[in-house]
Amino acid sequence: MNYTINNLPDRTTKPRDKGITMVMDKGLSLRQVEDFIEVGGTHADIIKLGWATSYVTPNLNEKIKLYREAGIPVYFGGTLFEAFIVRNQFDDYCRLLDKYQMEHCEVSDGSITIEHDVKCEYIRKLAKQVTVISEVGSKDVQKIFAPYKWIKLMNAEIEAGSWKVIAEARESGNVGIYRDSGEVRQGLVDEILTQIPEEMIIWEAPQKAQQVWFIKLIGANVSLGNIAPADIIPLETLRLGIRSDTFDHFLSL
């Protein structure tokens, strides 16, 4: 940091197991990646190449290399996994991970229906190859899961070998753990946290109000995902209580 401010909340340090910031790259250019790393690389823990953008992104190898050289792991979005699965191309997907030397992958079923036992089997298989992050929740606004089901699915996926489970929200932040207005389903989150350790969950929170809500609920070291590259510095100030939205929250520490 550039100077000293007393009595700020303690932040975990990289490589982090909690307090993770997952940034979504939806198609940055190589120059934009370089600029992002210069400004936000210190605070970014992992980069998701959103949904299946990697299929059409130019200079993909070069982009991955830039992140890797900066010490920031990269992985393909879960929709790409689903695109392969729905076409019976699981083995091709595994080869793709090897081709790009991926160390992480995302297993999701937000766009297609996969029997949960089958999804967990994919997690088990992939966990032998890479670190698996699995996503729970649907991208379909009409599919609203009861809290007990979220808990059951998360527990099963952790048991199958997921390093972390992501609570679905889409890049827009208006499904899954949120209402279509973007408001947090507070009762759902509270129920999940009675059974699932908070350090096992990455909460997708693309909107500032959502980030503030989770920081106030869980603390500076809550793991948050789907963060826009331009928001990584603002988010870090929220975590540290040096932005108005969380300013008073940490003063009593």
Backbone as CSV, one residue per row, in Angstrom:
resi,resn,N_x,N_y,N_z,CA_x,CA_y,CA_z,C_x,C_y,C_z
1,MET,0.846,-1.192,0.000,0.000,0.000,0.000,0.887,1.250,0.000
2,ASN,0.313,2.353,-0.399,1.113,3.559,-0.606,1.396,4.343,0.674
3,TYR,0.595,4.151,1.712,0.808,4.843,2.981,0.030,4.091,4.055
4,THR,0.117,4.554,5.290,-0.463,3.833,6.419,-1.778,4.462,6.866
5,ILE,-2.800,3.612,7.001,-4.046,3.998,7.667,-4.256,2.973,8.776
6,ASN,-4.404,3.436,9.978,-4.547,2.528,11.110,-5.915,1.862,11.152
7,ASN,-5.931,0.682,11.787,-7.176,-0.009,12.144,-8.062,-0.342,10.950
8,LEU,-7.440,-0.793,9.870,-8.202,-1.325,8.757,-8.386,-2.826,8.965
9,PRO,-9.419,-3.419,8.413,-9.589,-4.868,8.563,-8.438,-5.617,7.901
10,ASP,-8.054,-6.718,8.504,-6.989,-7.544,7.944,-7.472,-8.235,6.679
11,ARG,-6.669,-8.172,5.628,-6.968,-8.890,4.397,-6.038,-10.083,4.279
12,THR,-6.579,-11.194,3.833,-5.745,-12.338,3.527,-4.797,-11.963,2.388
13,THR,-3.716,-12.707,2.257,-2.739,-12.422,1.209,-2.718,-13.552,0.191
14,LYS,-2.286,-13.242,-1.009,-2.214,-14.224,-2.086,-1.053,-15.189,-1.834
15,PRO,-1.231,-16.462,-2.187,-2.442,-17.075,-2.747,-3.502,-17.290,-1.655
16,ARG,-4.693,-16.783,-1.900,-5.760,-16.785,-0.908,-6.623,-18.035,-1.020
17,ASP,-7.086,-18.503,0.136,-8.106,-19.555,0.165,-9.460,-18.963,0.516
18,LYS,-9.458,-17.763,1.068,-10.698,-17.025,1.333,-10.415,-15.554,1.062
19,GLY,-11.490,-14.797,0.886,-11.296,-13.407,0.485,-10.906,-13.289,-0.972
20,ILE,-11.298,-14.289,-1.753,-10.934,-14.359,-3.173,-11.733,-13.334,-3.976
21,THR,-11.058,-12.706,-4.926,-11.724,-11.875,-5.917,-11.571,-12.544,-7.280
22,MET,-12.678,-13.025,-7.810,-12.689,-13.634,-9.139,-13.173,-12.588,-10.134
23,VAL,-12.341,-12.298,-11.117,-12.634,-11.270,-12.110,-13.097,-11.926,-13.403
24,MET,-14.125,-11.347,-14.017,-14.619,-11.870,-15.280,-14.067,-11.060,-16.447
25,ASP,-13.344,-11.743,-17.305,-12.841,-11.178,-18.556,-13.833,-11.572,-19.643
26,LYS,-14.559,-10.594,-20.170,-15.574,-10.853,-21.189,-15.074,-10.560,-22.596
27,GLY,-13.764,-10.396,-22.752,-13.222,-10.154,-24.081,-12.209,-9.024,-24.124
28,LEU,-11.402,-8.891,-23.071,-10.382,-7.853,-23.047,-9.343,-8.098,-24.141
29,SER,-8.803,-7.022,-24.682,-7.695,-7.130,-25.621,-6.406,-7.382,-24.841
30,LEU,-5.344,-7.714,-25.558,-4.066,-7.935,-24.886,-3.594,-6.666,-24.182
31,ARG,-3.760,-5.532,-24.816,-3.357,-4.271,-24.178,-4.196,-3.983,-22.946
32,GLN,-5.481,-4.310,-23.022,-6.338,-4.112,-21.848,-5.941,-5.052,-20.711
33,VAL,-5.556,-6.273,-21.049,-5.078,-7.215,-20.026,-3.819,-6.671,-19.364
34,GLU,-2.907,-6.152,-20.173,-1.675,-5.583,-19.612,-1.990,-4.422,-18.670
35,ASP,-2.920,-3.566,-19.094,-3.301,-2.432,-18.239,-3.969,-2.926,-16.962
36,PHE,-4.834,-3.944,-17.086,-5.511,-4.483,-15.907,-4.501,-5.062,-14.917
37,ILE,-3.543,-5.823,-15.424,-2.551,-6.435,-14.546,-1.749,-5.364,-13.819
38,GLU,-1.406,-4.294,-14.528,-0.640,-3.207,-13.907,-1.391,-2.607,-12.727
39,VAL,-2.697,-2.422,-12.888,-3.488,-1.738,-11.865,-4.099,-2.715,-10.858
40,GLY,-4.652,-3.832,-11.367,-5.424,-4.713,-10.506,-4.838,-6.069,-10.227
41,GLY,-3.687,-6.366,-10.821,-3.131,-7.709,-10.673,-2.866,-8.110,-9.234
42,THR,-2.488,-7.151,-8.407,-2.218,-7.433,-6.995,-3.455,-7.944,-6.277
43,HIS,-4.628,-7.501,-6.716,-5.864,-7.807,-6.005,-6.680,-8.928,-6.651
44,ALA,-6.326,-9.312,-7.872,-7.082,-10.359,-8.570,-6.517,-11.725,-8.224
45,ASP,-7.391,-12.632,-7.818,-6.947,-13.973,-7.433,-7.111,-14.990,-8.545
46,ILE,-8.118,-14.804,-9.379,-8.373,-15.755,-10.454,-9.218,-15.049,-11.517
47,ILE,-8.982,-15.407,-12.773,-9.683,-14.794,-13.893,-10.561,-15.835,-14.567
48,LYS,-11.829,-15.496,-14.743,-12.728,-16.334,-15.534,-12.867,-15.717,-16.921
49,LEU,-12.579,-16.518,-17.950,-12.858,-16.099,-19.315,-14.333,-16.395,-19.548
50,GLY,-15.158,-15.354,-19.416,-16.599,-15.501,-19.291,-17.243,-16.419,-20.306
51,TRP,-18.214,-17.177,-19.835,-18.996,-18.202,-20.540,-18.149,-18.888,-21.610
52,ALA,-18.412,-18.696,-22.917,-17.606,-19.356,-23.958,-16.884,-18.323,-24.811
53,THR,-16.551,-17.172,-24.215,-15.853,-16.132,-24.976,-14.508,-16.603,-25.501
54,SER,-13.908,-17.588,-24.824,-12.591,-18.079,-25.262,-12.633,-18.663,-26.665
55,TYR,-13.806,-19.116,-27.104,-13.931,-19.716,-28.435,-13.712,-18.683,-29.533
56,VAL,-14.099,-17.445,-29.297,-14.017,-16.414,-30.326,-13.002,-15.321,-30.001
57,THR,-12.314,-15.432,-28.874,-11.342,-14.418,-28.477,-10.056,-14.559,-29.291
58,PRO,-9.618,-13.504,-29.986,-8.337,-13.582,-30.694,-7.167,-13.595,-29.714
59,ASN,-6.051,-14.147,-30.141,-4.822,-14.156,-29.335,-5.032,-14.812,-27.967
60,LEU,-5.782,-15.914,-27.976,-6.124,-16.556,-26.701,-4.878,-17.039,-25.965
61,ASN,-3.977,-17.696,-26.673,-2.755,-18.176,-26.023,-1.969,-17.036,-25.394
62,GLU,-1.863,-15.944,-26.128,-1.115,-14.793,-25.620,-1.788,-14.193,-24.398
63,LYS,-3.113,-14.139,-24.421,-3.849,-13.597,-23.272,-3.617,-14.461,-22.025
64,ILE,-3.763,-15.762,-22.179,-3.553,-16.666,-21.045,-2.133,-16.529,-20.508
65,LYS,-1.176,-16.394,-21.434,0.233,-16.250,-21.029,0.440,-14.996,-20.199
66,LEU,-0.205,-13.896,-20.585,-0.067,-12.658,-19.817,-0.545,-12.842,-18.381
67,TYR,-1.721,-13.435,-18.216,-2.237,-13.672,-16.870,-1.323,-14.620,-16.093
68,ARG,-0.882,-15.671,-16.767,-0.056,-16.676,-16.097,1.265,-16.068,-15.637
69,GLU,1.878,-15.252,-16.485,3.149,-14.626,-16.108,2.982,-13.651,-14.953
70,ALA,1.755,-13.126,-14.802,1.467,-12.239,-13.673,1.093,-13.018,-12.412
71,GLY,1.077,-14.337,-12.516,0.757,-15.169,-11.360,-0.722,-15.240,-11.047
72,ILE,-1.572,-15.004,-12.057,-3.016,-15.037,-11.848,-3.600,-16.221,-12.615
73,PRO,-4.145,-17.209,-11.931,-4.742,-18.358,-12.617,-5.922,-17.930,-13.497
74,VAL,-6.129,-18.685,-14.567,-7.198,-18.418,-15.524,-8.016,-19.688,-15.694
75,TYR,-9.318,-19.532,-15.946,-10.116,-20.701,-16.302,-11.242,-20.317,-17.242
76,PHE,-11.743,-21.323,-17.956,-12.846,-21.114,-18.891,-14.164,-21.091,-18.126
77,GLY,-15.096,-20.249,-18.564,-16.408,-20.179,-17.935,-17.168,-21.487,-18.038
78,GLY,-18.096,-21.681,-17.106,-18.838,-22.933,-17.043,-19.711,-23.204,-18.250
79,THR,-20.155,-22.147,-18.934,-20.998,-22.363,-20.112,-20.234,-23.105,-21.200
80,LEU,-18.912,-22.900,-21.272,-18.115,-23.644,-22.249,-18.141,-25.133,-21.916
81,PHE,-17.996,-25.465,-20.630,-18.116,-26.865,-20.202,-19.454,-27.433,-20.656
82,GLU,-20.530,-26.685,-20.433,-21.864,-27.162,-20.807,-22.008,-27.325,-22.315
83,ALA,-21.389,-26.424,-23.073,-21.452,-26.523,-24.530,-20.819,-27.812,-25.028
84,PHE,-19.750,-28.245,-24.369,-19.114,-29.515,-24.724,-19.959,-30.704,-24.257
85,ILE,-20.477,-30.618,-23.039,-21.230,-31.739,-22.480,-22.490,-32.019,-23.281
86,VAL,-23.232,-30.985,-23.640,-24.499,-31.176,-24.350,-24.264,-31.778,-25.735
87,ARG,-23.021,-31.688,-26.232,-22.664,-32.265,-27.535,-21.870,-33.562,-27.394
88,ASN,-21.881,-34.127,-26.181,-21.175,-35.389,-25.910,-19.691,-35.293,-26.223
89,GLN,-19.079,-34.172,-25.816,-17.662,-33.946,-26.096,-16.841,-33.790,-24.811
90,PHE,-17.152,-34.577,-23.805,-16.419,-34.452,-22.545,-14.934,-34.714,-22.731
91,ASP,-14.578,-35.744,-23.462,-13.157,-36.043,-23.674,-12.463,-34.903,-24.420
92,ASP,-13.182,-34.300,-25.367,-12.615,-33.152,-26.067,-12.375,-31.991,-25.111
93,TYR,-13.279,-31.820,-24.157,-13.117,-30.756,-23.173,-11.873,-31.002,-22.310
94,CYS,-11.686,-32.237,-21.901,-10.500,-32.573,-21.108,-9.223,-32.286,-21.900
95,ARG,-9.247,-32.614,-23.182,-8.077,-32.336,-24.023,-7.859,-30.829,-24.182
96,LEU,-8.971,-30.078,-24.221,-8.863,-28.622,-24.313,-8.159,-28.051,-23.085
97,LEU,-8.502,-28.549,-21.913,-7.842,-28.091,-20.688,-6.346,-28.360,-20.746
98,ASP,-5.979,-29.524,-21.258,-4.563,-29.859,-21.399,-3.891,-28.950,-22.426
99,LYS,-4.567,-28.717,-23.545,-3.986,-27.905,-24.618,-3.582,-26.530,-24.115
100,TYR,-4.440,-25.918,-23.284,-4.161,-24.576,-22.789,-3.537,-24.593,-21.388
101,GLN,-3.140,-25.772,-20.952,-2.446,-25.944,-19.667,-3.218,-25.316,-18.506
102,MET,-4.525,-25.526,-18.539,-5.372,-25.000,-17.486,-5.174,-25.773,-16.185
103,GLU,-5.148,-25.039,-15.096,-5.031,-25.658,-13.779,-6.352,-25.628,-13.022
104,HIS,-7.329,-24.913,-13.562,-8.668,-24.828,-12.973,-9.718,-25.026,-14.058
105,CYS,-10.888,-25.466,-13.650,-12.024,-25.492,-14.571,-13.296,-25.276,-13.770
106,GLU,-14.350,-24.897,-14.506,-15.652,-24.689,-13.867,-16.646,-25.710,-14.392
107,VAL,-17.334,-26.367,-13.469,-18.389,-27.310,-13.815,-19.710,-26.678,-13.404
108,SER,-20.590,-26.487,-14.377,-21.872,-25.850,-14.086,-22.981,-26.544,-14.863
109,ASP,-24.211,-26.212,-14.500,-25.374,-26.705,-15.235,-26.446,-25.617,-15.274
110,GLY,-25.993,-24.387,-15.467,-26.907,-23.257,-15.451,-27.708,-23.093,-16.727
111,SER,-27.195,-23.649,-17.845,-27.882,-23.498,-19.126,-28.496,-24.786,-19.632
112,ILE,-28.018,-25.912,-19.134,-28.559,-27.212,-19.523,-28.943,-27.983,-18.266
113,THR,-29.707,-29.038,-18.452,-30.093,-29.891,-17.326,-29.184,-31.110,-17.293
114,ILE,-28.493,-31.298,-16.177,-27.651,-32.468,-15.956,-28.103,-33.106,-14.652
115,GLU,-28.363,-34.395,-14.670,-28.667,-35.079,-13.414,-27.539,-34.822,-12.418
116,HIS,-27.908,-34.530,-11.165,-26.867,-34.075,-10.251,-25.820,-35.148,-9.971
117,ASP,-26.209,-36.388,-9.936,-25.224,-37.461,-9.767,-24.227,-37.458,-10.913
118,VAL,-24.726,-37.170,-12.109,-23.849,-37.122,-13.290,-22.914,-35.918,-13.186
119,LYS,-23.448,-34.781,-12.767,-22.607,-33.592,-12.586,-21.493,-33.861,-11.582
120,CYS,-21.839,-34.511,-10.491,-20.832,-34.827,-9.475,-19.778,-35.792,-10.013
121,GLU,-20.180,-36.687,-10.904,-19.216,-37.598,-11.509,-18.246,-36.833,-12.408
122,TYR,-18.742,-35.832,-13.124,-17.850,-34.971,-13.911,-16.858,-34.262,-12.987
123,ILE,-17.348,-33.795,-11.846,-16.459,-33.129,-10.882,-15.372,-34.097,-10.414
124,ARG,-15.765,-35.316,-10.083,-14.779,-36.313,-9.622,-13.717,-36.578,-10.687
125,LYS,-14.161,-36.730,-11.926,-13.216,-37.022,-13.009,-12.273,-35.838,-13.243
126,LEU,-12.835,-34.647,-13.310,-12.016,-33.478,-13.600,-11.093,-33.116,-12.444
127,ALA,-11.512,-33.432,-11.206,-10.681,-33.125,-10.042,-9.368,-33.903,-10.053
128,LYS,-9.307,-34.969,-10.835,-8.059,-35.720,-10.993,-7.104,-35.016,-11.953
129,GLN,-7.635,-34.068,-12.724,-6.859,-33.376,-13.750,-6.545,-31.935,-13.376
130,VAL,-7.524,-31.242,-12.768,-7.395,-29.811,-12.451,-8.093,-29.519,-11.121
131,THR,-7.985,-28.280,-10.670,-8.754,-27.807,-9.521,-10.132,-27.391,-10.004
132,VAL,-11.166,-27.999,-9.444,-12.531,-27.772,-9.928,-13.238,-26.729,-9.072
133,ILE,-13.855,-25.782,-9.768,-14.784,-24.844,-9.149,-16.147,-25.167,-9.742
134,SER,-17.110,-25.488,-8.916,-18.429,-25.840,-9.458,-19.439,-24.759,-9.109
135,GLU,-20.411,-24.620,-9.986,-21.406,-23.562,-9.828,-22.771,-24.171,-9.554
136,VAL,-23.458,-23.612,-8.562,-24.790,-24.071,-8.192,-25.784,-22.955,-8.505
137,GLY,-26.899,-23.336,-9.126,-27.929,-22.369,-9.469,-28.120,-22.300,-10.967
138,SER,-29.282,-21.844,-11.372,-29.632,-21.796,-12.783,-29.611,-20.365,-13.305
139,LYS,-29.300,-20.235,-14.601,-29.381,-18.937,-15.263,-30.819,-18.605,-15.669
140,ASP,-31.706,-19.559,-15.502,-33.120,-19.361,-15.832,-33.818,-18.704,-14.646
141,VAL,-34.315,-17.482,-14.852,-34.945,-16.732,-13.766,-36.169,-17.451,-13.209
142,GLN,-36.755,-18.362,-13.993,-37.941,-19.089,-13.550,-37.604,-20.235,-12.594
143,LYS,-36.339,-20.634,-12.555,-35.945,-21.754,-11.699,-35.453,-21.222,-10.362
144,ILE,-36.281,-21.322,-9.355,-35.937,-20.857,-8.011,-35.835,-22.068,-7.095
145,PHE,-34.636,-22.310,-6.567,-34.407,-23.465,-5.704,-34.716,-23.103,-4.254
146,ALA,-35.282,-24.046,-3.538,-35.462,-23.887,-2.098,-34.096,-23.944,-1.414
147,PRO,-33.946,-23.281,-0.265,-32.650,-23.272,0.416,-32.082,-24.668,0.680
148,TYR,-32.951,-25.626,1.084,-32.443,-26.958,1.395,-31.804,-27.603,0.174
149,LYS,-32.319,-27.258,-1.023,-31.755,-27.840,-2.241,-30.393,-27.229,-2.546
150,TRP,-30.256,-25.921,-2.383,-28.936,-25.287,-2.552,-27.914,-25.963,-1.638
151,ILE,-28.310,-26.174,-0.392,-27.398,-26.784,0.586,-27.034,-28.203,0.172
152,LYS,-28.029,-28.966,-0.225,-27.794,-30.346,-0.648,-26.849,-30.409,-1.853
153,LEU,-27.090,-29.568,-2.847,-26.260,-29.563,-4.047,-24.832,-29.122,-3.724
154,MET,-24.703,-28.073,-2.935,-23.362,-27.586,-2.584,-22.570,-28.637,-1.816
155,ASN,-23.209,-29.251,-0.838,-22.526,-30.284,-0.058,-22.060,-31.437,-0.938
156,ALA,-22.919,-31.876,-1.839,-22.576,-32.994,-2.716,-21.411,-32.643,-3.627
157,GLU,-21.374,-31.414,-4.121,-20.304,-31.023,-5.038,-18.982,-30.837,-4.313
158,ILE,-19.032,-30.342,-3.095,-17.812,-30.253,-2.290,-17.286,-31.662,-2.002
159,GLU,-18.196,-32.554,-1.654,-17.794,-33.942,-1.384,-17.222,-34.611,-2.631
160,ALA,-17.735,-34.231,-3.804,-17.257,-34.822,-5.059,-15.866,-34.320,-5.445
161,GLY,-15.442,-33.195,-4.858,-14.082,-32.729,-5.136,-13.952,-31.280,-5.533
162,SER,-15.030,-30.501,-5.439,-14.918,-29.077,-5.771,-14.088,-28.346,-4.726
163,TRP,-13.188,-27.525,-5.207,-12.377,-26.677,-4.316,-13.240,-25.583,-3.711
164,LYS,-14.068,-24.951,-4.556,-15.029,-23.941,-4.130,-16.324,-24.161,-4.902
165,VAL,-17.427,-23.710,-4.311,-18.695,-23.688,-5.044,-19.090,-22.235,-5.266
166,ILE,-19.558,-21.965,-6.470,-20.004,-20.625,-6.831,-21.517,-20.559,-6.698
167,ALA,-22.002,-19.512,-6.066,-23.442,-19.259,-6.009,-23.811,-18.410,-7.216
168,GLU,-24.622,-18.972,-8.094,-24.948,-18.388,-9.400,-25.664,-17.044,-9.295
169,ALA,-25.276,-16.140,-10.196,-25.966,-14.856,-10.298,-25.973,-14.313,-11.726
170,ARG,-25.254,-14.968,-12.624,-24.966,-14.460,-13.970,-24.086,-13.207,-13.870
171,GLU,-23.612,-12.771,-15.041,-22.774,-11.570,-15.047,-23.587,-10.320,-14.770
172,SER,-24.926,-10.422,-14.874,-25.789,-9.266,-14.629,-26.235,-9.160,-13.175
173,GLY,-26.145,-10.261,-12.414,-26.524,-10.229,-11.005,-28.009,-10.130,-10.761
174,ASN,-28.810,-10.897,-11.520,-30.267,-10.801,-11.315,-30.967,-12.152,-11.377
175,VAL,-30.246,-13.241,-11.104,-30.853,-14.560,-10.974,-30.198,-15.280,-9.796
176,GLY,-30.600,-16.528,-9.566,-29.939,-17.346,-8.544,-30.138,-16.802,-7.154
177,ILE,-29.067,-16.296,-6.554,-29.131,-15.772,-5.185,-29.719,-14.366,-5.131
178,TYR,-30.094,-13.837,-6.304,-30.683,-12.502,-6.358,-32.068,-12.536,-6.995
179,ARG,-32.889,-11.570,-6.614,-34.151,-11.350,-7.312,-33.855,-10.644,-8.634
180,ASP,-34.839,-10.576,-9.508,-34.593,-9.967,-10.815,-34.265,-8.483,-10.717
181,SER,-34.521,-7.894,-9.558,-34.157,-6.496,-9.304,-32.692,-6.344,-8.906
182,GLY,-32.019,-7.474,-8.639,-30.652,-7.445,-8.133,-30.563,-7.533,-6.621
183,GLU,-31.716,-7.500,-5.944,-31.739,-7.582,-4.484,-31.357,-8.989,-4.028
184,VAL,-30.548,-9.065,-2.976,-30.115,-10.351,-2.441,-31.298,-11.097,-1.830
185,ARG,-31.375,-12.396,-2.085,-32.346,-13.252,-1.386,-31.756,-13.562,-0.006
186,GLN,-32.008,-12.673,0.927,-31.326,-12.719,2.219,-31.605,-14.011,2.984
187,GLY,-32.855,-14.444,2.974,-33.190,-15.676,3.684,-32.452,-16.869,3.107
188,LEU,-32.327,-16.914,1.789,-31.603,-18.001,1.132,-30.143,-18.010,1.559
189,VAL,-29.491,-16.855,1.519,-28.079,-16.771,1.903,-27.893,-17.176,3.360
190,ASP,-28.770,-16.690,4.235,-28.667,-17.046,5.656,-28.791,-18.552,5.861
191,GLU,-29.738,-19.185,5.158,-29.918,-20.634,5.279,-28.694,-21.390,4.776
192,ILE,-28.157,-20.975,3.642,-26.966,-21.635,3.103,-25.826,-21.590,4.115
193,LEU,-25.636,-20.439,4.749,-24.512,-20.269,5.667,-24.685,-21.028,6.973
194,THR,-25.872,-21.549,7.247,-26.024,-22.403,8.433,-25.411,-23.776,8.207
195,GLN,-25.205,-24.161,6.946,-24.742,-25.516,6.648,-23.446,-25.563,5.845
196,ILE,-23.163,-24.534,5.065,-21.976,-24.525,4.210,-20.983,-23.499,4.749
197,PRO,-19.740,-23.897,5.045,-18.756,-22.927,5.542,-18.562,-21.794,4.537
198,GLU,-18.539,-20.558,5.025,-18.487,-19.418,4.104,-17.224,-19.412,3.264
199,GLU,-16.137,-19.990,3.786,-14.895,-19.987,3.016,-14.935,-20.935,1.819
200,MET,-15.976,-21.770,1.739,-16.118,-22.684,0.605,-16.908,-22.069,-0.547
201,ILE,-17.464,-20.877,-0.347,-18.381,-20.296,-1.332,-17.796,-19.040,-1.963
202,ILE,-17.914,-18.948,-3.286,-17.671,-17.703,-4.005,-19.034,-17.166,-4.425
203,TRP,-19.378,-16.002,-3.922,-20.671,-15.392,-4.228,-20.514,-14.503,-5.455
204,GLU,-21.229,-14.817,-6.528,-21.192,-13.926,-7.676,-21.881,-12.620,-7.294
205,ALA,-21.158,-11.518,-7.455,-21.673,-10.220,-6.992,-21.176,-9.119,-7.924
206,PRO,-21.714,-9.036,-9.121,-21.223,-8.042,-10.076,-21.624,-6.608,-9.755
207,GLN,-22.657,-6.415,-8.948,-23.134,-5.067,-8.657,-22.573,-4.562,-7.326
208,LYS,-22.282,-3.265,-7.259,-21.685,-2.708,-6.044,-22.547,-2.968,-4.818
209,ALA,-23.857,-2.779,-4.922,-24.730,-2.980,-3.762,-24.640,-4.413,-3.250
210,GLN,-24.465,-5.372,-4.150,-24.332,-6.776,-3.765,-23.001,-7.010,-3.052
211,GLN,-21.943,-6.402,-3.568,-20.632,-6.520,-2.929,-20.672,-5.956,-1.511
212,VAL,-21.284,-4.793,-1.368,-21.408,-4.159,-0.053,-22.176,-5.054,0.906
213,TRP,-23.265,-5.648,0.434,-24.106,-6.483,1.293,-23.314,-7.668,1.835
214,PHE,-22.559,-8.341,0.973,-21.803,-9.513,1.428,-20.628,-9.130,2.318
215,ILE,-19.989,-8.004,2.031,-18.891,-7.558,2.893,-19.418,-7.250,4.292
216,LYS,-20.573,-6.614,4.368,-21.146,-6.309,5.681,-21.618,-7.564,6.402
217,LEU,-22.077,-8.555,5.655,-22.548,-9.795,6.279,-21.398,-10.667,6.752
218,ILE,-20.395,-10.869,5.896,-19.354,-11.874,6.158,-18.019,-11.245,6.524
219,GLY,-17.745,-10.065,5.985,-16.492,-9.401,6.328,-15.626,-9.114,5.116
220,ALA,-14.477,-8.516,5.391,-13.566,-8.097,4.320,-13.102,-9.261,3.476
221,ASN,-13.068,-10.459,4.073,-12.516,-11.617,3.376,-13.581,-12.577,2.865
222,VAL,-14.703,-12.025,2.444,-15.699,-12.821,1.739,-15.195,-13.016,0.310
223,SER,-15.433,-14.173,-0.264,-15.016,-14.447,-1.636,-16.122,-14.021,-2.600
224,LEU,-15.753,-13.186,-3.569,-16.717,-12.612,-4.497,-16.285,-12.867,-5.936
225,GLY,-17.274,-13.089,-6.807,-16.970,-13.399,-8.196,-17.744,-12.552,-9.183
226,ASN,-17.386,-12.727,-10.454,-17.970,-11.966,-11.566,-17.734,-10.466,-11.389
227,ILE,-16.547,-10.131,-10.911,-16.183,-8.733,-10.726,-15.630,-8.196,-12.042
228,ALA,-16.134,-7.046,-12.476,-15.642,-6.424,-13.694,-14.215,-5.923,-13.473
229,PRO,-13.357,-6.009,-14.500,-11.977,-5.539,-14.323,-11.887,-4.114,-13.787
230,ALA,-12.750,-3.238,-14.251,-12.700,-1.843,-13.805,-13.140,-1.673,-12.355
231,ASP,-13.749,-2.703,-11.775,-14.277,-2.610,-10.409,-13.346,-3.190,-9.351
232,ILE,-12.191,-3.710,-9.759,-11.383,-4.430,-8.772,-10.782,-3.503,-7.723
233,ILE,-10.305,-2.330,-8.111,-9.789,-1.368,-7.129,-10.926,-0.823,-6.262
234,PRO,-12.055,-0.400,-6.850,-13.181,0.013,-6.009,-13.620,-1.070,-5.021
235,LEU,-13.636,-2.341,-5.458,-14.024,-3.420,-4.546,-13.042,-3.530,-3.390
236,GLU,-11.757,-3.412,-3.674,-10.774,-3.537,-2.590,-10.961,-2.430,-1.561
237,THR,-11.337,-1.242,-1.999,-11.596,-0.176,-1.023,-12.852,-0.468,-0.203
238,LEU,-13.846,-1.118,-0.807,-15.006,-1.553,-0.036,-14.597,-2.562,1.026
239,ARG,-13.748,-3.508,0.643,-13.292,-4.542,1.595,-12.561,-3.912,2.785
240,LEU,-11.849,-2.826,2.546,-11.018,-2.219,3.584,-11.734,-1.112,4.361
241,GLY,-12.969,-0.798,3.966,-13.720,0.219,4.694,-13.230,1.630,4.431
242,ILE,-12.680,1.864,3.239,-12.219,3.211,2.905,-13.005,3.757,1.702
243,ARG,-14.245,3.338,1.611,-15.208,3.889,0.672,-16.502,4.084,1.460
244,SER,-17.283,5.068,1.116,-18.396,5.469,1.978,-19.353,4.330,2.304
245,ASP,-19.554,3.402,1.349,-20.547,2.344,1.533,-20.222,1.426,2.711
246,THR,-18.940,1.238,3.027,-18.537,0.373,4.145,-17.707,1.133,5.179
247,PHE,-17.661,2.426,5.055,-16.780,3.252,5.886,-17.025,3.048,7.376
248,ASP,-18.301,3.139,7.781,-18.641,3.014,9.194,-18.580,1.575,9.695
249,HIS,-18.721,0.623,8.775,-18.848,-0.774,9.182,-17.615,-1.275,9.917
250,PHE,-16.434,-0.815,9.520,-15.192,-1.353,10.086,-14.552,-0.435,11.130
251,LEU,-15.145,0.712,11.434,-14.537,1.643,12.358,-14.417,1.100,13.774
252,SER,-15.292,0.159,14.135,-15.284,-0.373,15.495,-14.300,-1.512,15.678
253,LEU,-13.610,-1.906,14.603,-12.667,-3.040,14.714,-11.479,-2.664,15.582
